[in-house]
Amino acid sequence: MSIKPPVPPFDTETATRKVRMAEDAWNSRDPDRVIQVYTEDTCWRNRCEFPQGRDAVRAFLQRKWARELDYRLIKELWAYTGNRIAVRFAYEWHDDAGQWYRSYGNENWEFADTGLMQRRFASINDLPIRADERKFFWPQGSRPEDHPGLSELGL
């Protein structure tokens, strides 16, 4: 059985670290990397999709990043208790026609004792934006430590 520290129960430091680790993995846009932090039987709700299991999540992420181009994500800890973490997030992306979006949302996460996420519930809204309204600028990959977070950006 795989263990992915930090493991529950979470405190402020470990919950914050777990959120940043998730942000970094998602910013890689590598489905094979991302799915490693989920249990084999993970259950999701993402908008109107309900993938179950790592294979379904991998396929979901492949479709997502084929559509959401130049994706950049920022997550922020909202609350935590025991083996659960709530986050708010925003990400910017554009479609193949060049229309930019900022997608806002909340996620509720539940973790197994191993630190792997077993349940993820996401609610997301998309806001079309102009290219000059973008706020997330960094090369593909992890957000640099000195790049502002959501609160600093007023989002």
ChimeraX attribute file (.defattr): number of C-alpha atoms within 10 A of each C-alpha:
attribute: neighborCount
match mode: 1-to-1
recipient: residues
	/A:1	5
	/A:2	11
	/A:3	13
	/A:4	16
	/A:5	14
	/A:6	18
	/A:7	19
	/A:8	20
	/A:9	15
	/A:10	19
	/A:11	14
	/A:12	12
	/A:13	9
	/A:14	16
	/A:15	26
	/A:16	19
	/A:17	16
	/A:18	20
	/A:19	19
	/A:20	18
	/A:21	16
	/A:22	14
	/A:23	21
	/A:24	20
	/A:25	19
	/A:26	21
	/A:27	21
	/A:28	18
	/A:29	21
	/A:30	15
	/A:31	21
	/A:32	17
	/A:33	12
	/A:34	20
	/A:35	22
	/A:36	16
	/A:37	23
	/A:38	22
	/A:39	21
	/A:40	16
	/A:41	15
	/A:42	23
	/A:43	21
	/A:44	21
	/A:45	16
	/A:46	15
	/A:47	12
	/A:48	9
	/A:49	10
	/A:50	15
	/A:51	19
	/A:52	16
	/A:53	17
	/A:54	21
	/A:55	16
	/A:56	17
	/A:57	22
	/A:58	19
	/A:59	13
	/A:60	16
	/A:61	19
	/A:62	15
	/A:63	12
	/A:64	14
	/A:65	15
	/A:66	12
	/A:67	14
	/A:68	17
	/A:69	16
	/A:70	17
	/A:71	22
	/A:72	26
	/A:73	23
	/A:74	24
	/A:75	22
	/A:76	18
	/A:77	19
	/A:78	16
	/A:79	14
	/A:80	20
	/A:81	14
	/A:82	13
	/A:83	18
	/A:84	18
	/A:85	22
	/A:86	20
	/A:87	19
	/A:88	21
	/A:89	21
	/A:90	21
	/A:91	21
	/A:92	24
	/A:93	23
	/A:94	18
	/A:95	14
	/A:96	10
	/A:97	6
	/A:98	11
	/A:99	12
	/A:100	23
	/A:101	22
	/A:102	22
	/A:103	17
	/A:104	18
	/A:105	16
	/A:106	19
	/A:107	19
	/A:108	19
	/A:109	18
	/A:110	22
	/A:111	22
	/A:112	18
	/A:113	16
	/A:114	17
	/A:115	22
	/A:116	23
	/A:117	25
	/A:118	21
	/A:119	19
	/A:120	20
	/A:121	16
	/A:122	19
	/A:123	14
	/A:124	15
	/A:125	12
	/A:126	14
	/A:127	11
	/A:128	14
	/A:129	16
	/A:130	12
	/A:131	13
	/A:132	7
	/A:133	11
	/A:134	14
	/A:135	15
	/A:136	20
	/A:137	11
	/A:138	11
	/A:139	11
	/A:140	12
	/A:141	17
	/A:142	18
	/A:143	21
	/A:144	11
	/A:145	7
	/A:146	6
	/A:147	13
	/A:148	14
	/A:149	18
	/A:150	16
	/A:151	8
	/A:152	8
	/A:153	10
	/A:154	7
	/A:155	11
